[in-house]
Amino acid sequence: MSTIGDRKVRRLFIRTFGCQMNRYDSERLVEILGEEDFQPVDDYRQADFIFINTCTVRDKAEQKAFSYLGRLKQLKRSQPGLVVALGGCVAQQYGEDLLRRLPHLDLVVGTHGVSRVPAMLARYETTGERQAFVDFSYDFGDESDGRSQLCRPEVSSYVTIMRGCDNFCTYCIVPMVRGGERSRPSDEIVREVASLVECGVREVTLLGQNVNSYGQGVAEELDFAGLLRRVAQVEGLLRIRFTTSHPKDLSLSLMQCFADIEPLCPHIHLPVQSGSDRILKRMKRGYTREHYLRLVKELKAIREDVAVSSDMIVGFPGENEEDFQGSLSLLEEVRFDALFSFKYSDRPQTAASRLDGKVEEKVKLQRLQTLQSLQERITFEKNEVQVGQTTRVLVEGPSQVGGSQLSGRTPQNRVVNFQGTPELVGEEISVLISAGHAHSLEGVVCVEDNVNLKVVKERSWCGK
Ligand code: SF4
């Protein structure tokens, strides 16, 4: 604990595993605890409160979270005042049992409990009572709790529009830990987006397990396409993105939004999971390879420059060499702009965990490597094509490559690194692409295209 004036400031460290949904919850926790005089720190050893936000979608992520938690045992012994909490899907799945298994864990906070953390902490600090909160209620009160009044100094922000999922794909644990699908009223979403824009946010990503089926449980008659049109009217909002889309629910009216809604970025994440109809059926995905390919074709016909990224699982139970070749050929056919690929792992309570035909670990690994090197070639080729083109880039902040490099994203969600000054952060600028790499692009700021941007300090060779 430290003091600022006569305020006691406690230090918070959050470690987040998993998807955007978890990152969003972690951001909210920083805001909520900020109001309680908690300040985030980068080093967990300096913290008074450590919150581990976990993911259980893949066995590896769950193991990582447990191993991280294990490392805190010693720290907790040497700093008895330290409070350790576990949140997210693992907390939701195992609940109170975790308190019995892990004596150095103080709080267990299920996926719907982020707004309860201050109260749980206060109770722990006054009574020493270790607590678990796991709830499946679909209340969105959490999101509205003062969140819109808080300003976050960021360029791009997530906004949850729905939670849970009704699909029960056979490999997926999400419906079990996040509950059934429930959408958030559009007025509340629009209000939150407007207040983020007022705080300086330029881009929002609308978040849900399956945004395409938005509308369930909401009194008004509004589908996801309708919601996008409403959000696009927020004054000052530069860019809109959304994730994730289930192919079986991708409607023509949603696809049409890519042509009609100016702030909507031409990028869609459309998880395919397999290129084999036999495996798609075992996964209960509700579409065929042909249907998926038709969707991509229709999207490209509506907006030629739309980028498509996807998820793919290798080694699903029963996947044979022919099925796997089907996935490879799908990659060649679609030529995804980006792909997130994973080895199948059994998750508790899922239907796939009970399926026969489990694929050997070494075969899964081999397939994953083959798939990933094919996609790397495709991404690299697609990035190379960008060289010499000028593109609009929303500048997000310092680049991971270090130095005075900044990083931003194109409308198609490609990462671009370039030399620039910090004043550019939050601006949408023109960048000439000078090199394409396997995972990113390199570019040079075009002064000529940004004459009205006084913040551009140096001239470049762009357009010369
Ligand atoms: S759509 Fe399928 S994979 Fe996605 S969250 Fe729902 S059950 Fe899981």
Residues whose N, C-alpha, C, O or C-beta is under 5 A from the ligand:
A	BS01	SF4	C165 N167 F168 C169 C172 V174 Q209 N210
